Amino acid sequence: NGNPRSRSELEERIAIVRENIRQLIEQAAAYSGAEDEDRNADRIAQQTEELDRLIKQRDALLKK
């Protein structure tokens, strides 16, 4: 994924990750079965961690 260098890059990546989370939630609602639910929960958790990381980077950049 690399480190974004500008606020606009961070904002773009944040928007992408938020969209990924939205899509994963929609998929989770559409599928049933423990295996699908576990896989979607893992993917949502990964994307949420990425979103948190990007927001922290953006906030640090804004404080400069």
MDAnalysis code that builds the backbone (N, CA, C; Angstrom):
import MDAnalysis as mda
import numpy as np

u = mda.Universe.empty(192, n_residues=64, atom_resindex=np.repeat(np.arange(64), 3), trajectory=True)
u.add_TopologyAttr("name", ["N", "CA", "C"] * 64)
u.add_TopologyAttr("resid", np.arange(1, 65))
u.add_TopologyAttr("resname", ["ASN", "GLY", "ASN", "PRO", "ARG", "SER", "ARG", "SER", "GLU", "LEU", "GLU", "GLU", "ARG", "ILE", "ALA", "ILE", "VAL", "ARG", "GLU", "ASN", "ILE", "ARG", "GLN", "LEU", "ILE", "GLU", "GLN", "ALA", "ALA", "ALA", "TYR", "SER", "GLY", "ALA", "GLU", "ASP", "GLU", "ASP", "ARG", "ASN", "ALA", "ASP", "ARG", "ILE", "ALA", "GLN", "GLN", "THR", "GLU", "GLU", "LEU", "ASP", "ARG", "LEU", "ILE", "LYS", "GLN", "ARG", "ASP", "ALA", "LEU", "LEU", "LYS", "LYS"])
u.atoms.positions = np.array([
    [0.811, -1.199, 0.000],
    [0.000, 0.000, 0.000],
    [0.853, 1.261, 0.000],
    [1.999, 1.242, 0.661],
    [2.867, 2.404, 0.665],
    [2.328, 3.507, 1.542],
    [3.111, 4.551, 1.667],
    [2.709, 5.707, 2.452],
    [2.316, 6.835, 1.522],
    [1.064, 7.298, 1.628],
    [0.666, 8.447, 0.814],
    [1.459, 9.676, 1.235],
    [1.731, 10.532, 0.307],
    [2.580, 11.681, 0.577],
    [1.801, 12.977, 0.755],
    [0.556, 12.999, 0.372],
    [-0.174, 14.258, 0.473],
    [-1.551, 14.030, 1.081],
    [-2.130, 15.114, 1.520],
    [-3.463, 15.047, 2.104],
    [-4.473, 14.538, 1.081],
    [-4.358, 14.985, -0.158],
    [-5.312, 14.539, -1.183],
    [-5.188, 13.041, -1.434],
    [-3.957, 12.504, -1.401],
    [-3.782, 11.066, -1.554],
    [-4.421, 10.318, -0.388],
    [-4.236, 10.850, 0.819],
    [-4.846, 10.232, 1.994],
    [-6.363, 10.264, 1.900],
    [-6.911, 11.403, 1.520],
    [-8.367, 11.535, 1.407],
    [-8.911, 10.550, 0.375],
    [-8.210, 10.383, -0.730],
    [-8.639, 9.447, -1.769],
    [-8.620, 8.018, -1.249],
    [-7.558, 7.651, -0.561],
    [-7.452, 6.292, -0.022],
    [-8.488, 6.054, 1.065],
    [-8.762, 7.070, 1.888],
    [-9.800, 6.947, 2.917],
    [-11.153, 6.691, 2.254],
    [-11.459, 7.420, 1.207],
    [-12.726, 7.228, 0.499],
    [-12.812, 5.820, -0.092],
    [-11.726, 5.328, -0.638],
    [-11.709, 3.985, -1.222],
    [-11.954, 2.933, -0.151],
    [-11.274, 3.066, 0.982],
    [-11.439, 2.086, 2.058],
    [-12.858, 2.135, 2.613],
    [-13.416, 3.329, 2.758],
    [-14.806, 3.436, 3.225],
    [-15.762, 2.750, 2.256],
    [-15.525, 2.915, 0.962],
    [-16.356, 2.253, -0.039],
    [-16.185, 0.741, 0.041],
    [-14.953, 0.273, 0.249],
    [-14.709, -1.161, 0.414],
    [-15.503, -1.707, 1.591],
    [-15.484, -0.988, 2.710],
    [-16.224, -1.425, 3.892],
    [-17.721, -1.472, 3.593],
    [-18.231, -0.457, 2.922],
    [-19.658, -0.431, 2.577],
    [-20.030, -1.647, 1.731],
    [-19.199, -1.954, 0.737],
    [-19.469, -3.092, -0.139],
    [-19.392, -4.411, 0.621],
    [-18.424, -4.518, 1.518],
    [-18.292, -5.748, 2.301],
    [-19.503, -5.954, 3.208],
    [-20.007, -4.876, 3.777],
    [-21.194, -4.974, 4.624],
    [-22.393, -5.416, 3.794],
    [-22.528, -4.879, 2.594],
    [-23.610, -5.302, 1.704],
    [-23.476, -6.777, 1.345],
    [-22.261, -7.211, 1.060],
    [-22.030, -8.617, 0.734],
    [-22.373, -9.504, 1.924],
    [-21.973, -9.073, 3.118],
    [-22.243, -9.853, 4.323],
    [-23.746, -10.018, 4.534],
    [-24.505, -8.986, 4.223],
    [-25.957, -9.059, 4.380],
    [-26.579, -9.996, 3.348],
    [-25.952, -10.103, 2.190],
    [-26.510, -10.916, 1.109],
    [-26.180, -12.402, 1.251],
    [-25.069, -12.715, 1.899],
    [-24.634, -14.104, 2.019],
    [-25.021, -14.664, 3.380],
    [-25.179, -15.972, 3.394],
    [-25.411, -16.639, 4.669],
    [-24.442, -17.803, 4.770],
    [-24.237, -18.250, 5.976],
    [-23.316, -19.343, 6.211],
    [-22.144, -18.875, 7.037],
    [-21.726, -19.702, 7.964],
    [-20.679, -19.324, 8.916],
    [-19.367, -18.985, 8.217],
    [-19.002, -19.757, 7.193],
    [-17.728, -19.511, 6.507],
    [-17.730, -18.147, 5.827],
    [-18.818, -17.822, 5.126],
    [-18.923, -16.517, 4.475],
    [-18.917, -15.395, 5.498],
    [-19.639, -15.584, 6.589],
    [-19.707, -14.555, 7.628],
    [-18.335, -14.316, 8.252],
    [-17.602, -15.399, 8.526],
    [-16.262, -15.254, 9.102],
    [-15.325, -14.538, 8.141],
    [-15.386, -14.918, 6.864],
    [-14.512, -14.293, 5.862],
    [-14.836, -12.803, 5.729],
    [-16.122, -12.471, 5.648],
    [-16.509, -11.068, 5.540],
    [-16.142, -10.279, 6.794],
    [-16.317, -10.887, 7.956],
    [-15.949, -10.208, 9.209],
    [-14.451, -9.906, 9.227],
    [-13.643, -10.861, 8.767],
    [-12.190, -10.652, 8.701],
    [-11.840, -9.538, 7.736],
    [-12.488, -9.523, 6.577],
    [-12.204, -8.494, 5.570],
    [-12.643, -7.116, 6.056],
    [-13.789, -7.053, 6.715],
    [-14.256, -5.780, 7.266],
    [-13.287, -5.291, 8.337],
    [-12.821, -6.197, 9.197],
    [-11.869, -5.821, 10.240],
    [-10.568, -5.297, 9.629],
    [-10.073, -5.943, 8.589],
    [-8.847, -5.492, 7.922],
    [-9.028, -4.099, 7.333],
    [-10.152, -3.882, 6.672],
    [-10.403, -2.579, 6.060],
    [-10.594, -1.496, 7.126],
    [-11.215, -1.857, 8.236],
    [-11.397, -0.901, 9.330],
    [-10.058, -0.505, 9.927],
    [-9.161, -1.463, 10.091],
    [-7.811, -1.165, 10.576],
    [-7.085, -0.234, 9.611],
    [-7.208, -0.505, 8.316],
    [-6.574, 0.349, 7.300],
    [-7.157, 1.758, 7.357],
    [-8.473, 1.853, 7.500],
    [-9.129, 3.159, 7.598],
    [-8.610, 3.924, 8.817],
    [-8.528, 3.266, 9.949],
    [-8.015, 3.917, 11.160],
    [-6.584, 4.417, 10.962],
    [-5.758, 3.591, 10.317],
    [-4.365, 3.965, 10.069],
    [-4.279, 5.194, 9.169],
    [-5.084, 5.202, 8.110],
    [-5.074, 6.327, 7.175],
    [-5.580, 7.608, 7.833],
    [-6.601, 7.498, 8.644],
    [-7.131, 8.679, 9.335],
    [-6.086, 9.244, 10.290],
    [-5.356, 8.378, 10.976],
    [-4.286, 8.843, 11.866],
    [-3.194, 9.566, 11.072],
    [-2.845, 9.018, 9.904],
    [-1.845, 9.676, 9.067],
    [-2.330, 11.038, 8.618],
    [-3.590, 11.106, 8.186],
    [-4.161, 12.377, 7.739],
    [-4.182, 13.382, 8.877],
    [-4.605, 12.952, 10.057],
    [-4.672, 13.858, 11.209],
    [-3.274, 14.386, 11.583],
    [-2.287, 13.506, 11.519],
    [-0.909, 13.919, 11.809],
    [-0.431, 14.938, 10.778],
    [-0.794, 14.724, 9.524],
    [-0.421, 15.644, 8.467],
    [-1.080, 16.999, 8.665],
    [-2.327, 17.007, 9.101],
    [-3.052, 18.258, 9.316],
    [-2.497, 19.058, 10.492],
    [-1.886, 18.381, 11.454],
    [-1.320, 19.067, 12.619],
    [-0.013, 19.773, 12.305],
    [0.611, 19.416, 11.198],
    [1.897, 20.024, 10.834],
    [1.732, 21.446, 10.371],
])
